[in-house]
Amino acid sequence: MRILVVEDEIHLQNIIKKRLLKEHYSVDACGDGLEALDYLAVSPYDAVILDIMLPGLSGIDVLKRIRAEGSQVPVLFLTARDGIDDRVAGLDCGADDYLVKPFAFEELLARLRVMLRRTGGHTTDELTLADLTVDLKSHQVSRGGKIIELSGREYAILEYLMRNQGHVLSRSQIEQHVWSFDYEGGSNMVDVYIRYLRKKIDEGFPQKLIHTVRGAGYVMRAEV
């Protein structure tokens, strides 16, 4: 899942980005409200962590502008402004959640998971398909009770496929939601990683879960 972090305190921005990358999120980061609008105009983010007090354009104004344009991307305000009026103003302008600095990173991760669950229509941190289970909190993947070891990139692709079960996802969609702007790789990397996942997820099981839709992309589904 691809996250945009908008935070003008560079040290904090780097810490958040580093921790999110460790959790297998794809992350872009900037420290200016106008720059944030540029990022949001060209990439389909799954969530935004947005400071309120920013140079260029405030977080409130960034959110108002993207909501006016029809964007429903989940937004978590991360700010030092802890007054009730500030929280109400942030939520009223379209934020999905509000976290006050200083904060515990585990709480930030939990709130991020809740936002992503809500937009995906899920009720728990566990995604299942047939006998395949993906635990979004521990990042543990198992099939038929057997633990499957995945690389960070393999996990990220599997999570995106599992969140969109039954929906055909193009190679471009997968790439946009799993890789960030600083990605430098070949044009066939999605296909390469799908092959890796098939070997680990489907090989040895009579029921295949990762399917190719010729000319369109890939889909996770349990066919009878």
C-alpha positions in Angstrom: 0.0 0.0 0.0 1.3 3.4 -1.0 1.4 6.2 1.6 2.2 9.9 1.3 3.8 11.5 4.3 3.6 15.4 4.4 5.7 16.6 7.3 8.0 19.7 7.3 10.1 18.6 10.3 12.7 16.6 8.2 13.9 14.5 11.1 10.4 13.4 12.0 9.6 12.9 8.3 12.6 10.6 7.9 11.6 8.6 11.0 8.0 8.1 9.9 9.2 7.1 6.4 11.7 4.7 7.7 9.2 3.0 10.1 6.5 2.8 7.4 9.0 1.2 5.0 9.8 -1.4 7.7 6.1 -2.2 7.8 6.2 -2.9 4.0 4.4 0.2 3.0 5.6 2.1 -0.1 6.2 5.7 0.9 6.7 9.1 -0.7 7.4 12.1 1.5 7.5 15.9 1.2 7.4 18.9 3.5 5.4 21.5 1.7 1.6 21.8 1.1 1.9 22.8 -2.5 4.3 20.0 -3.2 1.8 17.6 -1.5 -0.8 18.7 -4.1 1.6 17.8 -6.9 2.2 14.3 -5.5 -1.5 13.8 -5.0 -2.3 14.9 -8.6 -0.1 12.2 -10.2 -0.3 9.2 -7.9 -3.2 7.1 -6.5 -2.2 7.0 -2.8 -3.9 4.6 -0.4 -3.6 7.0 2.6 -2.0 10.3 3.5 -0.4 11.3 6.8 -0.7 15.1 6.7 0.8 17.8 9.1 -1.4 20.9 9.5 1.2 23.6 9.9 3.1 23.5 6.6 4.9 26.0 4.4 3.3 26.8 1.0 -0.2 25.7 2.0 -1.6 24.5 5.3 -2.7 20.9 5.7 -6.2 22.1 6.2 -6.1 23.9 2.8 -4.5 20.9 1.1 -7.3 18.6 2.4 -10.1 21.1 1.5 -8.7 21.3 -2.0 -8.4 17.6 -2.7 -11.9 16.9 -1.2 -13.3 19.7 -3.4 -11.8 17.8 -6.4 -13.5 14.6 -5.3 -10.6 12.7 -3.8 -11.7 10.2 -1.1 -8.1 9.2 -0.1 -8.0 8.5 3.7 -6.2 11.3 5.5 -4.7 11.3 9.0 -3.8 14.7 10.4 -0.6 14.5 12.4 -0.1 17.8 14.3 1.1 19.5 17.5 -2.2 21.4 17.7 -4.2 19.5 20.3 -7.1 21.9 21.1 -10.7 20.6 20.7 -11.4 23.3 18.2 -8.4 22.3 16.1 -9.5 18.6 16.1 -13.1 19.5 15.2 -11.9 21.8 12.4 -9.7 19.1 11.0 -12.4 16.4 11.1 -15.0 18.8 9.7 -12.9 19.6 6.6 -12.7 15.9 5.7 -10.0 14.2 7.7 -10.5 10.6 8.7 -8.5 10.7 11.9 -6.4 13.1 14.0 -3.2 12.2 16.0 -1.4 14.7 18.2 2.4 15.0 18.5 4.2 13.5 20.3 2.8 10.1 19.5 3.6 6.5 19.9 4.4 5.0 16.5 2.4 1.8 17.3 -0.7 4.1 17.6 0.0 5.7 14.3 0.3 2.3 12.7 -3.0 1.1 14.3 -4.8 4.2 13.1 -3.5 3.7 9.6 -4.6 0.1 9.6 -8.1 1.2 10.7 -8.3 3.8 7.9 -7.3 1.2 5.3 -9.7 -1.3 6.7 -12.5 1.2 6.5 -11.9 2.1 2.8 -11.5 -1.6 1.9 -14.6 -2.7 3.6 -12.7 -5.0 6.0 -13.5 -5.4 9.7 -10.3 -7.0 11.0 -6.6 -7.0 10.4 -6.8 -10.4 8.8 -7.4 -11.0 5.1 -8.4 -14.5 4.0 -9.1 -16.3 0.8 -9.8 -20.0 0.8 -7.0 -21.4 3.1 -4.7 -18.4 2.6 -4.4 -15.9 5.5 -2.6 -12.6 5.6 -2.2 -10.9 9.0 -1.9 -7.2 8.4 -0.5 -6.5 11.9 2.2 -9.1 12.1 2.7 -9.5 8.4 2.5 -13.2 8.8 1.2 -15.2 5.8 0.1 -18.7 5.9 -1.7 -21.2 3.7 -3.2 -24.5 4.9 -1.7 -23.7 8.4 1.8 -23.5 6.9 3.8 -20.2 7.4 5.0 -18.7 4.1 8.1 -16.5 4.2 7.9 -13.5 1.8 10.2 -10.6 1.0 8.9 -7.1 1.8 8.0 -6.5 -1.9 6.3 -9.9 -2.3 4.2 -9.2 0.9 3.3 -5.7 -0.4 2.0 -7.1 -3.7 0.1 -9.9 -2.0 -1.5 -7.5 0.4 -2.7 -5.3 -2.4 -4.1 -8.3 -4.3 -5.8 -9.6 -1.2 -7.4 -6.3 -0.4 -8.8 -6.3 -3.9 -10.0 -9.9 -4.2 -12.1 -10.6 -7.2 -11.0 -7.4 -8.9 -8.7 -7.6 -11.9 -5.7 -5.4 -11.3 -3.5 -4.1 -14.2 0.2 -4.2 -14.0 0.1 -0.4 -13.8 -2.2 -0.4 -10.8 -0.1 -2.9 -8.9 3.1 -0.9 -9.7 1.5 2.4 -8.6 0.3 1.1 -5.3 3.4 -0.9 -4.4 6.3 1.1 -5.7 7.2 4.8 -4.8 8.6 7.5 -7.0 12.2 6.6 -6.2 11.7 3.1 -7.7 14.2 2.3 -10.5 13.6 -1.1 -12.0 12.5 -2.9 -15.1 9.1 -2.7 -16.8 8.5 -6.4 -16.1 9.1 -6.3 -12.4 5.4 -6.9 -11.6 5.4 -10.1 -13.6 8.6 -11.2 -12.0 7.2 -10.8 -8.5 3.9 -12.5 -9.5 6.0 -15.5 -10.5 7.7 -15.5 -7.1 4.4 -15.3 -5.3 2.9 -18.1 -7.4 5.7 -20.4 -6.5 5.3 -19.6 -2.8 1.5 -19.3 -2.6 0.1 -21.7 -5.2 2.8 -24.3 -5.9 1.9 -27.6 -4.3 -1.8 -26.7 -3.7 -4.5 -28.1 -6.0 -6.5 -24.8 -5.8 -4.8 -21.9 -7.4 -5.5 -18.4 -6.0 -3.4 -16.1 -8.3 -4.8 -15.9 -11.8 -3.7 -14.1 -15.0 -6.4 -12.3 -17.0 -4.8 -12.2 -20.4 -4.4 -8.6 -21.7 -5.7 -7.2 -18.4 -3.6 -8.2 -15.4 -4.0 -10.3 -12.3 -6.7 -11.3 -9.9 -6.9 -13.1 -6.5 -9.8 -15.5 -6.4 -10.7 -19.0 -5.3 -12.1 -20.9 -8.2 -14.2 -24.0 -7.5 
